[in-house]
Amino acid sequence: MSIKESRVASFLIIAIIYIAAFFVGYAAYQLPCMAEWHYLWRLLVADVVATVFVWAFGLVFKNVSVYDPYWSVAPPVMLTAWAVGQQSCSSATILLLLAVWVWGIRLTGNWAYTFKNLNAEDWRYTKYRKSQHPFVFQLINFFGLNMMPTLVVFMVMIPGFKLIEIGADANIFTLLACMLCLGSATLQFIADQQIHRFIREKRGRVCNVGLWKHGRHPNYLGEIMMWWGVYFMFLSVTPDVDQNWWWLIGALLNTCMFCFISIPLMEKRQLQNKAEYAEYKKNTRMFI
């Protein structure tokens, strides 16, 4: 058995890549040439450099899915590192980190549960790899499959960075927004458990039980709600709402990405592979 075929070895490799990516990103943040830059630009550069590092190992292992955990690992790590750097331990910061860590652990746990080894690649990436010219695919790989998600995730994190910078105490609205985040992670966790159980028992069928009976994408709904919750947490402690309302762009972009890219791609595949999905789609709303 090769290293790529071993699940344990593949896990270790992914872990090492991501630990190294953190230190590479941190080194980029500390570059003297960026000392006078606004902290958001420095954080963005660190995020992009870490993404390029992970992308490079995706090329080494010929597997775009090396990037998959980035979505759930980057926010807890970056927001926590920023809070430590700012020495921020306000109640609002604690609630933010609680929400983001619960969300990140849940999503990373789901990735780990479905992760097979470094030979297994997300079906969407494999589709692009087979249908595009190798050069075109690598452009899609770098900009579309790695960098675009990183930029969207960075945008949804900005309200969190700003909240930590403000260092204000939480209020009732902060708590309610945190509960929205935690409820979103719980929704995703329940949806994950239901579909995993369904697949084990009725592989090849359309999951229409539990939450999936009331909405076609409860997991995506939770993902969308999570980042609106972070934005509302920021809004709850913002002294000048009129000047800061536009930070909602991250949550809005995230919503659009799921509604106009991820969901259509998923549903197109489901319609092709499962004859009963058309009826399910007709009778079941997208979210709720």
N, C-alpha and C positions, 0 to 999 in steps of 0.2 A: 504494500500500500504506500502510495506517495504521500508527501506532507500535505498536499492540497486535498487529498481524499480523506485525510484524518480530521474528524470534527474537533477533537481536542487540540491538535496542532494548529488547525485553522483559527480556532478561538485565540490561542496564544499569540499567533502572528498578528491578528487584528488588534489585540490588546496592546502589543508592543508598538504597532504602527500609530495607534491613537495617543499613547503616552508620549511617543516621540513627537507627534504632531503638536501636542500641547506645548512642549518646550521650544519647538521651532517657532510657533506662533508667538510665544512669550518673548523670544529673542527678537523677533521682528518688531514687537511693540516697544521694546527697549532701545531700538536703534537711535543713536544720537541725532541723526539727520531728521528725525521726526519729533524731537523733543519739544518743539514749539507748536506742533500741530494740535488741533482740537482733539480731545480724547476719543471722540467717535470715529474720526478718520484713522487714528492709530489702532483702535480696536478693529476697524474694518480691514485694515492692511494685515493685521495679525490673523484675522479670520480667513482672509483670502490666501495668505501664505500657507496656513495650516491645510486649507482645502487643496491647494496645489500639491502639497506633500502627500496627502492621502490619494489624490488623483494619480500621482506618479506611481504609487504602489499598486493602484488598480491596473496600470499599464503593465507593470512587472508581472503581476499574476493573471493578466488577461481577463480581468473580472471587474466590471464596473461596480458590482455590489459591495466592493471593499468600502465604498463611500456610504452605504446604506445607514450605518449607525450614527453618522455625523449629525443627522437631523435631530436626534434625541440626546446626543452626548454634549454637543457644543453649548446649548443654552444653559444647562445647570452649571457646567464648568466655567464658562465665561462670566456669567452673572455672579457666581460665587467668588471668582477671582477678583472681579471688579469691586464687590462689596468688601472683601478683605483689604484690597488696595486702598479703598476709601475709608476704611475703618468704620464702616456703617453698620450699626447693629440696632437701628430704629425698629419699632414694631412693624412698620410698613415693609421694611426690607426683609424682616424675618418671615412675614406672611408671603411675600413674593418668592423667596427662596424655597419655602415649604411647598408652595404650589408648583414651582418649576421642577423641583426634585421629585415630587410625587409623580408628576407627568413624565419626566425623563426616565425614571426607573420603570414605570409601567411600559413605556414605549420601547425602551431598550430591552426589557424583559421579553416583550413579544417578539422583537427581532431575534433575540437569542433562542427562543423556543422554536422559531421557524428556520433558523440558520442550520444548514446542513454541513457545508464545507466550502473551501475556496474554489471548488469546481462548479458549484451551484450559483447561477446568476439569475437575477430578476427577469421574468419573461419579457418585460418591456425592453430591457437592454438587449437581450438576445434578438428580439425582433428587429431592432434598429441595426444591430451588428450584421444580421443576415440580409437585410433589405437595402442597405446603403453601401455606396462605394467606401472602401476602408478609410480614405482621407476624409470624406464627408462624415462618416461615423465618428471619427476622432474629434472633429469639430463639434458634433452633437454631444459627444461624450464630455468634452471639457466644458463647453459653455452651457449646454442644456441640462445635462444629467448631474453635473457636479457644481458648477459655479452659480447657475441660476437658483437652485435650492438654497445654497449658502447665502446668497444675497437676500432672498426672501426671509430666511430665518434671521438674518441680521436685522432686517427691518422690523420684524416682530419683537426683537429683543430691545430695540431702542427705548420704548417706554419703560422697560425694566431698568436699563442703564440710567435713564433720567430719574426714575423714582429713587434709586439708590443714591444718586447725586444730591437730590433734594434732602434726603435724610429726615423726612418728616415722620411723625407718629401716625399710626393707623387711626382711622375713624370707622364709623359704622358702614360707610360705603366701601371702604377698603376691604373690610371683612366680608361684605356681601360679594364683592368681586372675586376675592380669594375663594369663597365657597363655590362660585361659578367655575373657577379653574379646577378645583378639587372634584366638583360634580362632573366636569368634562372628562377628567382622567378616570373617574369611576365608571362613567358611561362607556368609555373605550374598553376598560378592563372587562366589564360584563359582556360587551359585544364580542370581544376577543374569545372569551371562554365559551360563549354560545356557538360561535362559528367553528372553533376548533373541535368542539364536541360533535357538532353536526357533521363536519367533514370526516371525522373518524367513523361515524355510524352510517353516513349516507353520501359518501364521496361521489362526485359527479352530478349531484342534485343541487337545486337552488335552495339556499338557506332561507327559510321563511318562518322561523320560530323565534320566540322571545322578542328582543328589540328589532330583529330583522323582519319581523312580521309587520311592524309599524313604520319602518323606514328602510330604504335600500342601502343606506350608508351611515349607520349610527356611529361607526368608528371615525369617519371623516367629519361628521357633525361635531363629535367631541373635539377633534383637532381644531376645527374652526372656532368653536366656543372658547377653547383654552386661551387663544391669543387675544380674543376680544376681552376676556377676563383680565389679562395682563394690562391691556390698554386701559380698561376701566379702573384698575388698581392705581395706575399712574394718574389718571384723571382725578381720582378721589383726593390726591394729596397735592395737586398742582395749584399753586396760588393764582396763576393767570391763565384761565382756561382759554380765553380768546386768542392767546398767543401760542397755545400748545395743542389745539384740537387736531392739527394736521398730522400729528404723529400716528393717527389712526391708519395712515397709508399702509403700514406693515400688515396689520390685521386684514385690511381690505385686499391687499395683494394676495395674501395667504388664502382668503376666501375665494378669490377669483381663480387661483391656481387649482384648487380642488374642484370648483364648479365647472371650469372650462377646459381643464387639461386632464387631471387625474381621473375624475369620474367618467367623462366621455370615453377615455381609453379603456377603463375597466369594463364599462357597460358594453362597449363594442365587442370586446373579447367574450364576455358572457353571452351575448346574443349569438355569437358565432359558434360557441361550444355547447350551449345548453338551450334546447328548443323551448323549454318551459319558461325561460327568462323573459321572453316578450310578454307573456301573460302576467308574470310577476311584476314587471315594470309598469304595465298598464294599471294594475290594481294597487300598487304600493307607491307612496310618495317618495321623493328623493331622500328627504331627511326625517320628516315627522308628520 
